[in-house]
Amino acid sequence: MKRGSYFSVGFSVGISMTILFSVVFCKVLNSYAGIAAGICFGISLGVSTSLILKKYNIKKDK
Protein backbone atom coordinates (compact mmCIF):
# COMPACT_ATOMS: atom_id res chain seq x y z
CA MET A 1 0.00 0.00 0.00
CA LYS A 2 1.24 3.48 -0.74
CA ARG A 3 1.83 5.95 2.04
CA GLY A 4 -1.08 8.20 1.09
CA SER A 5 -3.52 5.33 0.95
CA TYR A 6 -3.27 4.76 4.72
CA PHE A 7 -4.56 8.24 5.26
CA SER A 8 -7.31 7.94 2.66
CA VAL A 9 -8.57 4.61 4.02
CA GLY A 10 -8.48 5.95 7.58
CA PHE A 11 -10.21 9.14 6.50
CA SER A 12 -12.99 7.29 4.68
CA VAL A 13 -13.53 4.91 7.61
CA GLY A 14 -13.61 7.87 9.98
CA ILE A 15 -16.17 9.78 7.91
CA SER A 16 -18.43 6.77 7.46
CA MET A 17 -18.27 5.83 11.15
CA THR A 18 -18.93 9.45 12.14
CA ILE A 19 -22.12 9.50 10.08
CA LEU A 20 -23.21 6.09 11.35
CA PHE A 21 -22.53 6.81 15.03
CA SER A 22 -24.11 10.27 14.80
CA VAL A 23 -27.35 8.87 13.43
CA VAL A 24 -27.46 6.02 15.93
CA PHE A 25 -26.63 8.14 18.96
CA CYS A 26 -29.10 10.86 17.94
CA LYS A 27 -31.85 8.26 17.75
CA VAL A 28 -30.84 6.61 21.05
CA LEU A 29 -30.22 9.79 23.05
CA ASN A 30 -33.01 11.82 21.42
CA SER A 31 -30.77 14.89 21.40
CA TYR A 32 -28.10 16.52 19.30
CA ALA A 33 -25.40 15.42 21.75
CA GLY A 34 -25.16 12.26 19.68
CA ILE A 35 -23.46 14.23 16.90
CA ALA A 36 -20.51 15.05 19.17
CA ALA A 37 -20.27 11.44 20.34
CA GLY A 38 -20.36 10.26 16.73
CA ILE A 39 -17.59 12.65 15.75
CA CYS A 40 -15.39 11.47 18.62
CA PHE A 41 -15.90 7.78 17.84
CA GLY A 42 -15.47 8.36 14.11
CA ILE A 43 -12.17 10.19 14.51
CA SER A 44 -10.79 7.59 16.89
CA LEU A 45 -11.77 4.70 14.62
CA GLY A 46 -10.35 6.44 11.56
CA VAL A 47 -7.00 7.12 13.21
CA SER A 48 -6.76 3.62 14.66
CA THR A 49 -7.63 2.05 11.30
CA SER A 50 -4.89 3.96 9.49
CA LEU A 51 -2.35 3.08 12.18
CA ILE A 52 -3.30 -0.60 12.16
CA LEU A 53 -3.01 -0.78 8.38
CA LYS A 54 0.35 0.97 8.44
CA LYS A 55 1.72 -1.32 11.16
CA TYR A 56 0.37 -4.44 9.46
CA ASN A 57 1.98 -3.50 6.14
CA ILE A 58 5.36 -2.80 7.82
CA LYS A 59 5.32 -6.26 9.46
CA LYS A 60 4.21 -7.87 6.22
CA ASP A 61 7.14 -6.35 4.27
CA LYS A 62 9.79 -7.73 6.65
C-alpha positions as CSV (number, residue, x, y, z in Angstrom):
1,M,0.0,0.0,0.0
2,K,1.2,3.5,-0.7
3,R,1.8,6.0,2.0
4,G,-1.1,8.2,1.1
5,S,-3.5,5.3,0.9
6,Y,-3.3,4.8,4.7
7,F,-4.6,8.2,5.3
8,S,-7.3,7.9,2.7
9,V,-8.6,4.6,4.0
10,G,-8.5,6.0,7.6
11,F,-10.2,9.1,6.5
12,S,-13.0,7.3,4.7
13,V,-13.5,4.9,7.6
14,G,-13.6,7.9,10.0
15,I,-16.2,9.8,7.9
16,S,-18.4,6.8,7.5
17,M,-18.3,5.8,11.2
18,T,-18.9,9.5,12.1
19,I,-22.1,9.5,10.1
20,L,-23.2,6.1,11.4
21,F,-22.5,6.8,15.0
22,S,-24.1,10.3,14.8
23,V,-27.4,8.9,13.4
24,V,-27.5,6.0,15.9
25,F,-26.6,8.1,19.0
26,C,-29.1,10.9,17.9
27,K,-31.9,8.3,17.7
28,V,-30.8,6.6,21.0
29,L,-30.2,9.8,23.0
30,N,-33.0,11.8,21.4
31,S,-30.8,14.9,21.4
32,Y,-28.1,16.5,19.3
33,A,-25.4,15.4,21.8
34,G,-25.2,12.3,19.7
35,I,-23.5,14.2,16.9
36,A,-20.5,15.0,19.2
37,A,-20.3,11.4,20.3
38,G,-20.4,10.3,16.7
39,I,-17.6,12.6,15.7
40,C,-15.4,11.5,18.6
41,F,-15.9,7.8,17.8
42,G,-15.5,8.4,14.1
43,I,-12.2,10.2,14.5
44,S,-10.8,7.6,16.9
45,L,-11.8,4.7,14.6
46,G,-10.3,6.4,11.6
47,V,-7.0,7.1,13.2
48,S,-6.8,3.6,14.7
49,T,-7.6,2.1,11.3
50,S,-4.9,4.0,9.5
51,L,-2.3,3.1,12.2
52,I,-3.3,-0.6,12.2
53,L,-3.0,-0.8,8.4
54,K,0.3,1.0,8.4
55,K,1.7,-1.3,11.2
56,Y,0.4,-4.4,9.5
57,N,2.0,-3.5,6.1
58,I,5.4,-2.8,7.8
59,K,5.3,-6.3,9.5
60,K,4.2,-7.9,6.2
61,D,7.1,-6.3,4.3
62,K,9.8,-7.7,6.6
